[in-house]
Amino acid sequence: MHIKIKTKVAASFEKVRSGFDQQLFTILNPPFPPVKLIRFDGSKKGDLVSLQLNFILFKQLWTSEIVEENTNGQQFYFVDEGIKLPFFLKYWRHKHVVNNLKNGAQVVDDIHFKTPFFLFDFLMYPLLWAQFIYRKPIYRKYFK
């Protein structure tokens, strides 16, 4: 399945690019499930990000590796791929993109995911979509 969400922000390309850090990662976490950050190396190739999702009755570990990153004057991006995923995901690839615009920047969350069962993909889609739509006002406020 594929989710792609674009958000225009008022800050400059450089400010947004440099703002993709541990503080932003923490602020972007939705209220449910609560997330505990275990490890955050950054957004360079080879870096790891590991977190614990707390579903009240059980906890799940999620670890992703940054497998690709690139920047130039017009675009910055990095890609995280899941290497240890919660039971409800079989595949995760999230490309974080910042595009340079005339009056600010655009943040793009470009996600590809699979669950263990094809039909479950369709059930997970609205839940994951909501998790990323939740980020739009946060990006706008954080990068103004």
C-alpha positions in Angstrom: 0.0 0.0 0.0 1.1 3.6 -0.6 0.4 6.8 1.3 1.7 10.1 0.2 1.0 13.3 2.2 2.3 16.7 1.2 2.5 19.7 3.6 3.6 23.3 2.7 5.4 25.1 5.4 6.4 28.8 5.7 10.0 28.2 6.8 13.0 28.1 4.4 14.2 24.9 2.8 17.4 25.0 4.8 15.6 25.5 8.1 13.3 22.6 7.4 16.1 20.4 6.2 18.1 21.0 9.4 15.0 20.7 11.5 14.6 17.0 10.9 16.1 16.0 14.2 15.2 14.1 17.4 13.1 16.9 18.8 10.9 17.0 15.7 10.7 13.2 15.7 9.4 13.3 19.3 6.9 16.0 18.6 5.5 14.2 15.6 4.4 11.1 17.6 0.7 10.8 17.8 -1.1 10.4 21.2 -1.9 6.7 20.5 -0.1 4.5 20.8 2.3 6.2 23.2 5.9 6.0 21.9 9.1 5.7 23.8 12.2 6.6 21.9 14.9 3.9 22.4 17.5 5.1 19.9 17.8 8.0 17.5 21.1 8.2 15.5 19.8 10.7 13.0 18.9 10.8 9.3 22.2 9.7 7.6 22.7 6.5 5.8 23.3 3.7 8.3 21.7 5.5 11.2 19.1 3.6 13.3 15.9 4.7 14.9 14.3 2.4 17.4 11.1 3.0 19.4 8.7 1.1 21.6 5.0 1.3 20.9 2.8 0.9 24.0 -0.6 -0.6 23.2 -1.4 -0.8 27.0 -1.9 -4.6 27.0 1.3 -5.2 25.1 4.4 -3.4 23.7 6.0 -3.7 20.3 9.5 -2.7 19.2 10.0 -0.9 15.9 13.5 -0.3 14.5 14.2 1.3 11.1 17.5 1.9 9.3 18.2 4.9 7.2 19.1 3.3 3.9 19.4 6.3 1.6 19.8 10.1 1.9 20.6 12.9 -0.5 20.5 16.7 -0.5 21.0 19.4 -3.1 19.7 23.0 -3.3 16.2 21.9 -4.3 15.5 18.7 -2.4 16.5 16.8 0.7 15.4 13.3 1.5 16.1 10.3 3.6 14.6 6.9 3.5 14.0 4.6 6.5 13.2 1.0 6.1 11.9 -1.2 8.9 14.3 -3.9 10.1 12.3 -4.9 13.2 8.6 -4.2 12.8 5.5 -4.6 15.0 3.6 -7.8 14.3 1.0 -6.0 12.2 3.6 -4.9 9.6 5.6 -7.0 7.2 7.3 -4.2 5.2 7.9 -0.5 5.8 9.6 2.1 3.6 9.2 5.8 4.4 10.8 8.5 2.3 11.0 11.8 4.1 11.3 14.6 1.5 11.8 18.4 1.8 11.3 20.3 -1.4 12.5 23.9 -1.9 9.6 26.2 -2.9 9.6 29.9 -3.7 7.8 30.9 -0.5 8.9 28.2 1.9 9.2 24.4 1.6 7.1 21.3 1.2 7.4 18.3 3.4 6.4 15.0 1.9 5.8 11.7 3.7 5.9 9.0 1.1 5.2 5.6 2.7 5.0 2.1 1.3 3.9 -0.7 3.7 2.6 -4.2 3.7 1.0 -6.3 6.4 1.2 -10.0 6.8 -2.1 -10.4 5.0 -3.1 -8.6 1.9 -6.6 -7.8 3.0 -5.3 -6.4 6.3 -3.4 -3.8 4.2 -6.8 -2.2 3.5 -7.7 -2.2 7.2 -4.4 -0.6 8.2 -4.4 2.0 5.5 -6.9 4.4 7.2 -5.1 4.0 10.6 -1.7 4.8 9.1 -3.1 7.6 6.9 -4.6 9.2 10.1 -1.2 8.9 11.8 0.5 11.0 9.1 -2.4 13.5 8.5 -1.9 14.2 12.2 1.6 15.6 11.3 0.4 18.3 8.9 -0.5 21.0 11.5 2.6 20.0 13.6 4.9 20.6 10.6 3.2 24.0 9.9 3.5 25.1 13.5 7.1 23.8 14.0 8.3 25.3 10.7 6.8 28.8 10.7 
